[in-house]
């Protein structure tokens, strides 16, 4: 791992972003913001899954009017996602949101931006300059590469805010194309002192979207770039949160819930490792315990991985060896593997 990029610290409500703060995990609601009860219900589910910051679409004044009630019904900081109409940002600030996301591609008028910045500064509310490859400002230079145009759009907007003596800034540069996203973040990382929000936009369905996001977000985090993340998937938002934590856990950057180590299986397996691993994964989904759990299928790597885990099984023909904290504690029959493993996990 490369050393983490040093940047300014800001606060989104109670959550510190940047500096030496843990890399936070965000999501975005998929309900109609105007439906207050459905939106609060979805955010509560996200809170249970570890979401630390939530963003809501604010398409019109009715949605903006719902923000105050929503904020009072949740426990995590709320960010208003604003496009096209700067007045919605002003309404969101009046409703008490903890952060704004502005898109330079559709709110570029300097006077309108200044009006929003003055209101945000008065309330000490941070603004994310959220550049998307699909909605770049019309003045973007066509001869530049996509990453260069994304960075130029962000830098132009940053200067607007800095000229107004505003530095509660967070920046994102998202594209569907993973290499373009990585290049854009690498370019801007050395040019600005502000925290960076990472993501691969419109990354797709859960399987392929999680892979694209892991490739892009994971690469940048490995390079020491990034302070908060959102995995964008075409599915329920709690899946985004789970994927975000899986990326962070895979790099050793956060610990939340168990890590499951399981072998891919092959012709040497003599028990149904896939079925056992699937059941273990499902049972562990909402566990808060920081455990490494191994479900291994044969004698090649099984004993070593199970022994290195906090708790694990190395399966053989009709039975398995149960390891706990590096020690073999039992040999159990195949039909006892799942209940015994979960019994040991529950007691740890």
Secondary structure as UniProt FT lines:
FT   STRAND          10..12
FT   TURN            13..14
FT   STRAND          15..17
FT   TURN            19..20
FT   STRAND          24..28
FT   TURN            33..34
FT   HELIX           36..48
FT   TURN            49..50
FT   STRAND          53..57
FT   HELIX           61..72
FT   STRAND          77..82
FT   HELIX           86..94
FT   TURN            95..96
FT   STRAND          99..102
FT   TURN            104..106
FT   HELIX           110..123
FT   STRAND          126..132
FT   HELIX           133..135
FT   TURN            138..139
FT   TURN            142..143
FT   HELIX           146..163
FT   TURN            164..165
FT   STRAND          169..174
FT   HELIX           178..189
FT   TURN            190..191
FT   STRAND          195..198
FT   TURN            201..202
FT   HELIX           206..222
FT   TURN            223..224
FT   STRAND          228..230
FT   HELIX           237..250
FT   TURN            251..252
FT   STRAND          259..262
FT   TURN            267..268
FT   HELIX           273..284
FT   TURN            285..286
FT   STRAND          292..296
FT   TURN            299..301
FT   HELIX           302..308
FT   STRAND          311..316
FT   TURN            317..318
FT   STRAND          319..324
FT   TURN            325..326
FT   STRAND          327..333
FT   HELIX           334..336
FT   HELIX           337..346
//
